């Protein structure tokens, strides 16, 4: 098993003094009451240049944030599900432009929202069926109930089409989603959605293994991600972080207590879109596999050409050109979307330091990762504050990371 080693910052092209600005920034998040706790890990050239924790993983229990803290990573699950389906793509199971109705017939001949309100929704036939690429790029026409911007979103809420947390099986969830009208024609718009949950179901259908079992056996265990799963076992609850929202006084207010969390038991429907818990160390191993073009040490999950394909922009232009998405873990201008990640096309248009070709995503509780192949760089930030739009901490950390590069 390949272990990640600490490096002196100067040995991998960082200024030690400038990296210390990140520590100060992290302390400011805690002292200013923005976050309960935060952990940042920065790897360059295969070695760890920075790994630091600040604050509490649980204010109520008085426990410190440490480097073995377990976090809800929500939508950072999507990148792992995308890798899982692309592993099956490499085995010749499907092509990106294949309709998913080939494997889940309920998605054949869908309808698309064409107007009206909840209870009187008008629809028209879909011009074509959803494809695998549509799901991977969030251009499927599916949605999320929490958007609250469209009568179709209300239909999702009414039918409790939300993962994790449902009492349905993954197959039942997929069949119910298929019966609700799409909010746009497949391929026409970028809309954040349950697409990746449907990919998780497709992993199960194609592989013949339950989705969570596939992820454990083919990705989590081979990469040595020892604390990553769809639930927190009893012997690890002490390391599980509490989750917060911004309280009325501006300070973190408890949203999910570890001792009462739904994550204490395995879900009926494991969510490929947002169901995993993990640690910064574990998730960095996944990032290093991607930065290694599909391999971590002697473990290879994907071929390098597949990773290259996944990290290209698959949209017609940037995300802003695809209909101004209603929600995302990303800026829209200068940012495209690949097969499971946002992809930076133009840092100037995105108005943020970085590199063209950098790919990234984040989770609802303000966690984030990005991978910059040009700089041989991977960064993971873990914290637990919902929603991720509460503070611009991701963009702040990007600037702080890039300003520390000196080679």
HURAWO-V528114 format. One record per helix or strand of 3 or more residues. SS is the DSSP state (H for helix, E for strand). FROM is the first residue (numbers start at 1). LEN is the number of residues. If there is no record, write none. Layout:
ss = (SS & SS)
from = (FROM & FROM)
len = (LEN & LEN)
//
This chain:
ss = (H & H & E & E & E & H & H & H & E & E & H & H & H & H & H & H & H & E & E & H & H & H & H & H & E & E & H & E & E & H & E & H)
from = (9 & 16 & 37 & 47 & 70 & 74 & 100 & 105 & 111 & 122 & 132 & 145 & 151 & 170 & 195 & 211 & 234 & 243 & 252 & 258 & 262 & 280 & 304 & 319 & 335 & 342 & 347 & 359 & 368 & 373 & 377 & 393)
len = (4 & 16 & 8 & 12 & 3 & 17 & 3 & 3 & 5 & 4 & 6 & 3 & 8 & 10 & 13 & 10 & 6 & 4 & 5 & 3 & 3 & 12 & 7 & 4 & 3 & 3 & 4 & 4 & 5 & 3 & 6 & 11)
//
